[in-house]
């Protein structure tokens, strides 16, 4: 599964876009991968893989993830923004 697919599936499960998760994590002042994964599992019902992908997005930043995991292209504004 591609990195973008993890983000898209997390959005389908929760209704929250990748950018929304970035904003929520920032609002909670979450910066460590383990605490982000735990929060996503507990509060949003995500599985470990999806939570880990979002945690990487939060901790490494969208630019890093786009470059290293998504072939330079990363969609953060949700599925509806791509239609």
URTABEL-V974250 format. One record per helix or strand of 2 or more residues. SS is the DSSP state (A for helix, B for strand). FROM is the first residue (numbers start at 1). TO is the last residue. If there is no record, write none. Layout:
SS:FROM:TO, SS:FROM:TO
This chain:
A:3:14, A:18:27, A:33:44, A:48:60, A:62:69, A:80:82
